[in-house]
Amino acid sequence: MTARILDGKACAAQIQAELAGQVAEFVTRTKVVPALDVVLVGENPASQVYVRNKALACEKVGMRGRLYTLPQSTTTAELLELIYRLNQPAADQPATHGILVQLPLPAHIDTTRVLDAIDPRKDVDAFHAENVGLLVQGRPRFLPCTPRGVLELCQRSGISLTGRRVVILGRSDIVGKPLANMLLQKGADATVTVCHSRTREVAWHTREAEILVAAIGQPRYVTAEMVRPGATVIDVGINRDAMGKLCGDVDFDAVQQVAGAITPVPGGVGPLTVAMLLLNTLTAAQLATNCTPLTP
Protein backbone atom coordinates (compact mmCIF):
# COMPACT_ATOMS: atom_id res chain seq x y z
CA MET A 1 0.00 0.00 0.00
CA THR A 2 1.21 3.49 -0.88
CA ALA A 3 -0.38 6.41 0.94
CA ARG A 4 -2.43 9.11 -0.75
CA ILE A 5 -0.46 12.36 -0.83
CA LEU A 6 -2.29 15.28 0.77
CA ASP A 7 -1.28 18.21 -1.43
CA GLY A 8 -1.19 21.25 0.83
CA LYS A 9 0.15 23.47 -1.93
CA ALA A 10 -2.84 22.82 -4.18
CA CYS A 11 -5.24 23.18 -1.25
CA ALA A 12 -3.68 26.51 -0.26
CA ALA A 13 -3.91 27.77 -3.86
CA GLN A 14 -7.61 26.95 -3.89
CA ILE A 15 -8.17 28.79 -0.60
CA GLN A 16 -6.23 31.83 -1.79
CA ALA A 17 -8.30 31.96 -4.98
CA GLU A 18 -11.47 31.94 -2.90
CA LEU A 19 -9.98 34.53 -0.57
CA ALA A 20 -9.09 36.88 -3.44
CA GLY A 21 -12.78 37.07 -4.32
CA GLN A 22 -13.75 37.71 -0.70
CA VAL A 23 -11.13 40.45 -0.37
CA ALA A 24 -12.30 42.12 -3.59
CA GLU A 25 -15.90 42.09 -2.35
CA PHE A 26 -14.81 43.51 1.01
CA VAL A 27 -12.80 46.31 -0.61
CA THR A 28 -15.70 47.21 -2.90
CA ARG A 29 -18.08 47.37 0.04
CA THR A 30 -15.88 49.22 2.54
CA LYS A 31 -13.20 50.99 0.43
CA VAL A 32 -10.71 49.49 2.92
CA VAL A 33 -7.80 47.26 1.88
CA PRO A 34 -6.98 44.59 4.49
CA ALA A 35 -3.45 45.22 5.73
CA LEU A 36 -0.91 42.93 7.36
CA ASP A 37 2.28 44.20 9.02
CA VAL A 38 5.05 41.63 9.50
CA VAL A 39 7.98 42.29 11.82
CA LEU A 40 11.25 40.41 11.31
CA VAL A 41 14.09 40.74 13.82
CA GLY A 42 17.54 39.46 12.87
CA GLU A 43 18.79 37.51 9.88
CA ASN A 44 17.42 33.99 10.38
CA PRO A 45 17.43 32.58 6.80
CA ALA A 46 14.31 30.46 7.32
CA SER A 47 12.42 33.42 8.80
CA GLN A 48 13.44 35.58 5.84
CA VAL A 49 11.93 33.01 3.46
CA TYR A 50 8.74 32.82 5.51
CA VAL A 51 8.16 36.57 5.55
CA ARG A 52 8.83 36.88 1.82
CA ASN A 53 6.24 34.19 1.17
CA LYS A 54 3.73 36.01 3.37
CA ALA A 55 4.30 39.32 1.57
CA LEU A 56 3.85 37.69 -1.84
CA ALA A 57 0.71 35.92 -0.67
CA CYS A 58 -0.78 39.24 0.46
CA GLU A 59 -0.27 40.70 -3.00
CA LYS A 60 -1.87 37.71 -4.70
CA VAL A 61 -5.15 38.08 -2.81
CA GLY A 62 -5.33 41.87 -2.97
CA MET A 63 -4.14 42.71 0.54
CA ARG A 64 -1.49 45.21 1.56
CA GLY A 65 1.57 43.62 3.13
CA ARG A 66 4.24 45.67 4.85
CA LEU A 67 7.51 44.31 6.25
CA TYR A 68 9.52 45.85 9.08
CA THR A 69 13.06 44.48 9.23
CA LEU A 70 14.98 45.13 12.45
CA PRO A 71 18.62 44.26 13.25
CA GLN A 72 19.67 41.35 15.45
CA SER A 73 20.72 43.84 18.13
CA THR A 74 17.15 45.17 18.58
CA THR A 75 16.14 45.26 22.25
CA THR A 76 12.83 44.23 23.75
CA ALA A 77 12.03 47.88 24.45
CA GLU A 78 12.71 48.90 20.84
CA LEU A 79 10.54 46.12 19.49
CA LEU A 80 7.74 47.00 21.90
CA GLU A 81 7.90 50.63 20.75
CA LEU A 82 7.32 49.52 17.14
CA ILE A 83 4.41 47.29 18.15
CA TYR A 84 2.75 50.12 20.05
CA ARG A 85 3.02 52.29 16.92
CA LEU A 86 1.44 49.56 14.79
CA ASN A 87 -1.33 49.04 17.33
CA GLN A 88 -2.29 52.71 17.06
CA PRO A 89 -0.95 54.21 13.83
CA ALA A 90 -0.82 57.97 13.42
CA ALA A 91 -3.69 59.68 11.60
CA ASP A 92 -1.56 60.13 8.48
CA GLN A 93 -0.53 56.44 8.40
CA PRO A 94 -2.50 53.65 6.69
CA ALA A 95 -4.50 51.38 8.96
CA THR A 96 -3.03 48.11 10.17
CA HIS A 97 -5.45 45.22 10.61
CA GLY A 98 -3.06 42.37 11.35
CA ILE A 99 0.31 42.34 13.14
CA LEU A 100 2.64 39.37 13.02
CA VAL A 101 6.02 39.15 14.74
CA GLN A 102 8.01 36.40 13.05
CA LEU A 103 9.24 33.75 15.48
CA PRO A 104 11.67 32.73 16.78
CA LEU A 105 12.98 36.03 18.11
CA PRO A 106 16.63 36.44 19.16
CA ALA A 107 17.28 34.90 22.57
CA HIS A 108 17.80 38.24 24.33
CA ILE A 109 14.26 39.44 23.48
CA ASP A 110 11.38 38.69 25.85
CA THR A 111 9.04 36.87 23.46
CA THR A 112 6.13 36.71 25.92
CA ARG A 113 6.18 40.47 26.52
CA VAL A 114 6.29 41.09 22.78
CA LEU A 115 3.36 38.81 21.95
CA ASP A 116 1.31 40.18 24.85
CA ALA A 117 1.89 43.71 23.55
CA ILE A 118 0.10 43.09 20.25
CA ASP A 119 -3.48 44.35 20.19
CA PRO A 120 -5.50 41.10 20.46
CA ARG A 121 -7.84 42.39 17.74
CA LYS A 122 -4.80 42.51 15.41
CA ASP A 123 -3.15 39.32 16.68
CA VAL A 124 -3.59 37.30 13.49
CA ASP A 125 -1.24 34.57 14.76
CA ALA A 126 -3.65 34.07 17.72
CA PHE A 127 -0.82 33.94 20.28
CA HIS A 128 -2.12 36.64 22.65
CA ALA A 129 -3.42 35.28 25.96
CA GLU A 130 -6.87 36.77 25.29
CA ASN A 131 -7.15 34.94 21.97
CA VAL A 132 -5.84 31.70 23.49
CA GLY A 133 -8.51 31.95 26.20
CA LEU A 134 -11.26 32.54 23.65
CA LEU A 135 -10.08 29.51 21.71
CA VAL A 136 -10.14 27.27 24.79
CA GLN A 137 -13.68 28.45 25.57
CA GLY A 138 -14.81 27.53 22.06
CA ARG A 139 -15.53 31.10 20.88
CA PRO A 140 -12.38 32.08 18.98
CA ARG A 141 -11.74 35.46 17.43
CA PHE A 142 -8.92 33.98 15.34
CA LEU A 143 -7.72 30.41 14.95
CA PRO A 144 -3.94 29.75 15.10
CA CYS A 145 -2.64 29.48 11.55
CA THR A 146 -0.84 26.13 11.45
CA PRO A 147 -3.44 24.18 13.47
CA ARG A 148 -6.19 25.74 11.38
CA GLY A 149 -4.30 24.67 8.27
CA VAL A 150 -4.21 21.08 9.54
CA LEU A 151 -7.97 21.05 10.06
CA GLU A 152 -8.63 22.73 6.71
CA LEU A 153 -6.48 20.19 4.90
CA CYS A 154 -8.34 17.31 6.57
CA GLN A 155 -11.72 18.81 5.74
CA ARG A 156 -10.91 19.52 2.11
CA SER A 157 -9.33 16.08 1.71
CA GLY A 158 -12.42 14.28 2.98
CA ILE A 159 -10.78 13.10 6.22
CA SER A 160 -13.36 13.01 9.01
CA LEU A 161 -12.29 13.97 12.52
CA THR A 162 -15.48 13.11 14.38
CA GLY A 163 -14.84 10.42 16.97
CA ARG A 164 -11.44 9.65 15.52
CA ARG A 165 -8.41 8.91 17.69
CA VAL A 166 -5.89 11.69 17.07
CA VAL A 167 -2.38 11.63 18.53
CA ILE A 168 -0.31 14.83 18.47
CA LEU A 169 3.44 14.63 18.95
CA GLY A 170 4.48 17.91 20.57
CA ARG A 171 2.91 20.35 23.04
CA SER A 172 4.16 23.71 21.76
CA ASP A 173 2.08 26.85 22.12
CA ILE A 174 2.24 27.26 18.33
CA VAL A 175 0.95 23.85 17.18
CA GLY A 176 0.45 21.09 19.76
CA LYS A 177 -1.62 22.81 22.45
CA PRO A 178 -3.89 24.90 20.20
CA LEU A 179 -4.45 22.01 17.80
CA ALA A 180 -5.49 19.75 20.69
CA ASN A 181 -7.97 22.39 21.86
CA MET A 182 -9.40 22.86 18.38
CA LEU A 183 -9.83 19.10 17.87
CA LEU A 184 -11.72 18.83 21.16
CA GLN A 185 -14.27 21.51 20.27
CA LYS A 186 -17.78 20.66 19.10
CA GLY A 187 -17.71 20.38 15.34
CA ALA A 188 -14.35 18.61 15.30
CA ASP A 189 -15.23 16.14 18.07
CA ALA A 190 -12.01 14.13 17.98
CA THR A 191 -10.55 12.08 20.83
CA VAL A 192 -7.12 13.56 21.43
CA THR A 193 -3.88 12.37 22.99
CA VAL A 194 -0.88 14.70 23.25
CA CYS A 195 2.58 13.11 23.55
CA HIS A 196 5.64 15.05 24.68
CA SER A 197 9.20 14.58 25.92
CA ARG A 198 8.06 12.94 29.17
CA THR A 199 5.54 10.57 27.58
CA ARG A 200 6.32 6.89 28.08
CA GLU A 201 5.82 4.32 25.32
CA VAL A 202 5.38 6.97 22.62
CA ALA A 203 5.27 4.37 19.85
CA TRP A 204 2.40 2.58 21.62
CA HIS A 205 0.36 5.78 21.51
CA THR A 206 1.21 6.57 17.90
CA ARG A 207 0.24 3.08 16.74
CA GLU A 208 -3.22 3.68 18.25
CA ALA A 209 -3.73 6.84 16.19
CA GLU A 210 -6.14 6.98 13.30
CA ILE A 211 -4.73 10.45 12.64
CA LEU A 212 -1.15 11.18 13.69
CA VAL A 213 0.19 14.75 13.77
CA ALA A 214 3.96 15.17 14.14
CA ALA A 215 5.09 18.58 15.43
CA ILE A 216 8.23 18.06 17.50
CA GLY A 217 11.04 19.42 15.32
CA GLN A 218 13.08 16.21 15.08
CA PRO A 219 14.06 15.08 11.58
CA ARG A 220 12.36 11.84 10.50
CA TYR A 221 11.44 10.94 14.09
CA VAL A 222 8.31 9.03 13.10
CA THR A 223 9.20 5.67 11.56
CA ALA A 224 7.00 3.15 9.78
CA GLU A 225 6.91 0.97 12.89
CA MET A 226 5.26 3.81 14.82
CA VAL A 227 2.32 4.16 12.44
CA ARG A 228 -0.96 2.27 12.38
CA PRO A 229 -1.62 0.79 8.90
CA GLY A 230 -3.99 3.06 6.99
CA ALA A 231 -3.62 6.01 9.36
CA THR A 232 -3.53 9.62 8.20
CA VAL A 233 -0.12 11.18 8.97
CA ILE A 234 0.18 14.98 9.11
CA ASP A 235 3.78 16.20 9.22
CA VAL A 236 4.13 19.74 10.59
CA GLY A 237 7.91 19.57 11.04
CA ILE A 238 10.38 21.65 9.03
CA ASN A 239 13.96 20.44 9.54
CA ARG A 240 17.31 20.01 7.84
CA ASP A 241 18.88 16.58 7.96
CA ALA A 242 22.62 15.85 8.31
CA MET A 243 23.04 16.44 4.57
CA GLY A 244 21.25 19.77 4.70
CA LYS A 245 18.15 18.42 2.94
CA LEU A 246 14.76 19.80 3.93
CA CYS A 247 12.65 17.17 5.71
CA GLY A 248 9.83 16.78 8.18
CA ASP A 249 9.38 14.97 11.47
CA VAL A 250 8.25 11.86 9.57
CA ASP A 251 10.38 9.37 7.66
CA PHE A 252 8.30 10.02 4.56
CA ASP A 253 9.57 7.29 2.23
CA ALA A 254 9.08 4.53 4.81
CA VAL A 255 5.83 5.78 6.37
CA GLN A 256 4.27 6.30 2.95
CA GLN A 257 4.27 2.52 2.56
CA VAL A 258 2.16 2.08 5.72
CA ALA A 259 -0.10 5.12 6.02
CA GLY A 260 -3.37 5.66 4.20
CA ALA A 261 -2.69 9.37 3.64
CA ILE A 262 0.33 11.55 4.31
CA THR A 263 1.53 15.13 3.89
CA PRO A 264 4.88 15.81 2.20
CA VAL A 265 7.55 18.25 3.35
CA PRO A 266 7.72 20.68 1.68
CA GLY A 267 4.31 21.15 0.09
CA GLY A 268 2.13 19.90 2.94
CA VAL A 269 1.03 22.00 5.90
CA GLY A 270 3.40 24.92 5.26
CA PRO A 271 1.47 26.60 2.40
CA LEU A 272 -1.75 26.29 4.38
CA THR A 273 -0.24 28.18 7.31
CA VAL A 274 0.19 31.21 5.05
CA ALA A 275 -3.33 30.86 3.64
CA MET A 276 -4.80 30.78 7.15
CA LEU A 277 -2.82 33.90 8.07
CA LEU A 278 -4.52 35.71 5.19
CA LEU A 279 -7.94 34.49 6.34
CA ASN A 280 -7.24 35.86 9.81
CA THR A 281 -6.14 39.18 8.36
CA LEU A 282 -9.39 39.51 6.45
CA THR A 283 -11.30 38.65 9.63
CA ALA A 284 -9.37 41.36 11.50
CA ALA A 285 -10.24 43.91 8.81
CA GLN A 286 -13.91 42.89 8.98
CA LEU A 287 -13.92 43.30 12.75
CA ALA A 288 -12.25 46.71 12.47
CA THR A 289 -14.90 47.92 10.02
CA ASN A 290 -17.88 46.34 11.81
CA CYS A 291 -18.48 43.93 8.94
CA THR A 292 -19.68 40.41 9.57
CA PRO A 293 -16.50 38.33 9.80
CA LEU A 294 -15.97 34.86 8.44
CA THR A 295 -16.63 32.16 11.02
CA PRO A 296 -13.24 30.84 12.26
URSULJO-V956188 format. One record per residue. RES is the residue in one small letter. OMEGA is omega in whole degrees, -180 to 180 (none if undefined). Layout:
RES&OMEGA ; RES&OMEGA
This chain:
m&175 ; t&-173 ; a&171 ; r&179 ; i&177 ; l&-171 ; d&180 ; g&-180 ; k&179 ; a&179 ; c&179 ; a&179 ; a&178 ; q&180 ; i&-179 ; q&176 ; a&177 ; e&-177 ; l&179 ; a&177 ; g&179 ; q&178 ; v&-180 ; a&179 ; e&179 ; f&-180 ; v&179 ; t&-176 ; r&-171 ; t&-173 ; k&180 ; v&177 ; v&177 ; p&-172 ; a&179 ; l&175 ; d&-179 ; v&-179 ; v&178 ; l&179 ; v&177 ; g&-172 ; e&176 ; n&-175 ; p&-180 ; a&180 ; s&178 ; q&177 ; v&-178 ; y&-176 ; v&175 ; r&179 ; n&180 ; k&179 ; a&179 ; l&180 ; a&177 ; c&-179 ; e&-176 ; k&-177 ; v&176 ; g&177 ; m&174 ; r&176 ; g&-180 ; r&-177 ; l&174 ; y&-179 ; t&-178 ; l&-178 ; p&179 ; q&-176 ; s&-179 ; t&179 ; t&176 ; t&-179 ; a&-180 ; e&178 ; l&178 ; l&179 ; e&178 ; l&-179 ; i&178 ; y&178 ; r&179 ; l&177 ; n&-178 ; q&-178 ; p&178 ; a&-176 ; a&-178 ; d&180 ; q&178 ; p&-178 ; a&174 ; t&-180 ; h&180 ; g&177 ; i&178 ; l&173 ; v&-176 ; q&177 ; l&3 ; p&173 ; l&175 ; p&-172 ; a&-176 ; h&180 ; i&180 ; d&-174 ; t&-178 ; t&178 ; r&-179 ; v&-178 ; l&179 ; d&-178 ; a&-179 ; i&176 ; d&-176 ; p&177 ; r&178 ; k&-175 ; d&-173 ; v&171 ; d&-180 ; a&178 ; f&-179 ; h&-177 ; a&179 ; e&-180 ; n&175 ; v&179 ; g&178 ; l&178 ; l&-178 ; v&-180 ; q&178 ; g&178 ; r&-172 ; p&168 ; r&174 ; f&173 ; l&180 ; p&-166 ; c&-177 ; t&176 ; p&178 ; r&176 ; g&178 ; v&-179 ; l&180 ; e&179 ; l&178 ; c&-177 ; q&-177 ; r&178 ; s&178 ; g&-180 ; i&-178 ; s&177 ; l&-173 ; t&178 ; g&-177 ; r&177 ; r&-178 ; v&175 ; v&178 ; i&174 ; l&-180 ; g&-178 ; r&-180 ; s&176 ; d&-177 ; i&-175 ; v&-169 ; g&-177 ; k&-179 ; p&179 ; l&178 ; a&179 ; n&-179 ; m&-179 ; l&-180 ; l&-175 ; q&175 ; k&-175 ; g&172 ; a&169 ; d&176 ; a&172 ; t&-164 ; v&170 ; t&177 ; v&177 ; c&-177 ; h&-172 ; s&180 ; r&180 ; t&176 ; r&177 ; e&-178 ; v&-178 ; a&176 ; w&179 ; h&-176 ; t&179 ; r&176 ; e&-171 ; a&168 ; e&173 ; i&-178 ; l&179 ; v&-179 ; a&-178 ; a&-176 ; i&177 ; g&177 ; q&-174 ; p&174 ; r&-179 ; y&-176 ; v&180 ; t&-180 ; a&-179 ; e&-179 ; m&-171 ; v&175 ; r&179 ; p&180 ; g&-178 ; a&170 ; t&-177 ; v&180 ; i&-177 ; d&-179 ; v&-175 ; g&172 ; i&-175 ; n&169 ; r&179 ; d&-176 ; a&179 ; m&180 ; g&-179 ; k&178 ; l&180 ; c&180 ; g&177 ; d&-176 ; v&172 ; d&-167 ; f&-174 ; d&-179 ; a&-176 ; v&179 ; q&-179 ; q&-177 ; v&-174 ; a&173 ; g&178 ; a&-175 ; i&175 ; t&176 ; p&171 ; v&1 ; p&176 ; g&180 ; g&-176 ; v&-175 ; g&-180 ; p&180 ; l&177 ; t&179 ; v&180 ; a&179 ; m&175 ; l&179 ; l&176 ; l&179 ; n&179 ; t&176 ; l&177 ; t&179 ; a&178 ; a&178 ; q&178 ; l&-178 ; a&-178 ; t&178 ; n&172 ; c&179 ; t&-177 ; p&171 ; l&177 ; t&-180 ; p&none
